[in-house]
Amino acid sequence: MIIMGVDPGIARVGWSIIKRLGPELKPIAYGCIETDKGKNAETRLNEIYDAITHVLVTHHPVSMAVEDLFFSTNVKTAIGVGQSRGVVLLAASKTHTPVVSYSPLAVKRAITGDGNADKKQVSRMVKLILHLTVAPSLDDTADALAIAMTHAYSYKVKQQFL
C-alpha cells in the first residue's frame, strides 16, 4: 500500500511517499516544495498545487495523510498554512485520492510515543524506523514522512478499505 504524507506550509511543503509492506515501511520518495517569498500568494499556491499534483499522478498513493491545521499564535503563518492545506486537499480531490488528517500531537505520539516530542526526536525516529542513512535535512520533510508513517500505523487505514 502506497501512502503520501504532507506537511503543509506556504514557504515549504514537506511531502513523502512510503510503501507499507505488512509491518514494514519503506520510503519511496520524499522532498520539500519551496516557494519564493518574493512572489504573490496566488503564484506560490499554484506552485504548491502543481507540485503536489505531480507527486500524486507519479506515485498513485491509495491515500494521503495531511497534518491538521493547529491554532497558532502567529495568525499570518496560520493563514498561509491553511491556504496551502487547501490547495493540497484540492489536488487530492482532483486526483481522487482519499485524505485523512492527523494532529501534530497524534503524529508525535505515533512516531516517538510522546506527544510532547520535539522535532529532533521525531526526525531521529523517522530515520531509525525507515532505516535511512541520514535524517531528512528539513523538518518539513521529516514531518511529512512521520505523517505518512502515522497513517500507515493507524486504524484509519483499515477503515478506509472496509
N, C-alpha and C positions, 0 to 999 in steps of 0.2 A: 504494500500500500504506500503510495507516494503522498506526502503531506507538505504543504507550503506554510511557512511561518512568516509573519510580517510584524515588524515593529515600526509603526507609522511616525512620521515627523515631516516637517516642511523642509528643513535643511538636509536631513538624512533619513532615509527609509531603509532599515535593515530588512533583508529577505533571505529566506533559506528554503531549500528543498531537501527533505530527508525521506528515506525509504525505511519502512518498518518491515522487518523480516522476522516474524514471530516476536520473541522478546528483544531481539537485536535492532538497533537503529543504525542506519548508515547515511552519512552525509553525501548528498549527490552534488549539490551546488549551493553556494551562498555568496552574499555580497552586500553592497550598500549603494543605494542610489543617492547621489549627492546633487543638490540643486544650488545654483548660484544666487546668493542673497541680493545681488545687484539686479536680478530680473524681477518682473512683477509676479504677483501671486498666481495669476492665471497661467502664465507660462510655466512656472515651477510645478503647478499641479498637473498640467498637461504632460510634462516630462515624467512625472511620477506615474501617471495613468499609463502612458505608453510603455514605460519600462516594466511595470507590474504585468501588464497585458502580455508583453513579450515573454516573460518568465512563465506565465500561465500557459500560453499556447506552445511553448517549447517543451515543458515538462509534464503537462496534463495531470496535475495533482488531483486526487479524489476529493480533497477538501483543503480549505485554507483556515489557518488559525491566526487570529489578529489580537493584539493586545487591546484591552478595553481602554477607553479614554478615562484617565483618572483625574480628579479635580486638582488643579494646580493653582498655586498662589500667583503664578505668572500668567495672567489672562491672555497676553499676546501669544505665548507659547502654546497654551491650551487651544486657542483658536486655530493656529497653524496645524497642530496635531489633529484636531477634529476635521479640518478641511482635507488633510492628507488621508486620514482614515476613510473619509467619504469617497475619495476617488479610488482608493484601494477596494472598497466594497463595490463600487460601480464596475471596476474591472472584473471582479469575481462574478458579479451578476451577468455581465455581458458574455462571459465565457462559461456560464452555467456551472460555476464552481461553488459548492456549498461552503458557508462560512460559520465558524464558531469563534467566540470571544472568550478571553481569559484575562482576569485582573492581574496586575503586576504581583500582588500578594500570592495568588494561586500559582503563578509561574515560579516564583522564588521557592515556594513551599514544595512544589513538584520536583524541582531540579536539585535543591540543596537540603530539603527537609526543614528549612527555616524561612518563614515568611518575612523575616527582617534581614535576610542576607543582603550583602552589598553586591555591587556589580562585579567586583573582582571574584567573589565567591561563586557567583553564577557562571562567570567566564571559565573559572578553573574546573567546575563540574561539567560544563559543556565539553571542554577539551578532554576530560577524563572519560566521560561516558561515550563520546563519539570517537574516541581513540585518535584524536587529532595530534599531529606532531607539535603544533603551536596553537595557542588560543587565537581566535579572530582578533585582529588589531583594533577594531572598533567595537565599542559596547553595543551599538545598534545591531551589528551583525550577530554578535554573541546572543543578544536578546532575541533576535529572530529565530535562531537555532533553538533556544530554550523554549520559545513559544510553540514551535513545531513539535518539539520533544514532549512538552506538556500535553499536547493534543494526542500524540501517539500513545501516551500512558493513560489517557483519560477514558472514562466510561462513555463519554460522548462519541468516541469513535465507534463503539459497539452500537450505540443507539442510532447513529446515523445510518447504519446499514441493516437495521431490523425491518 
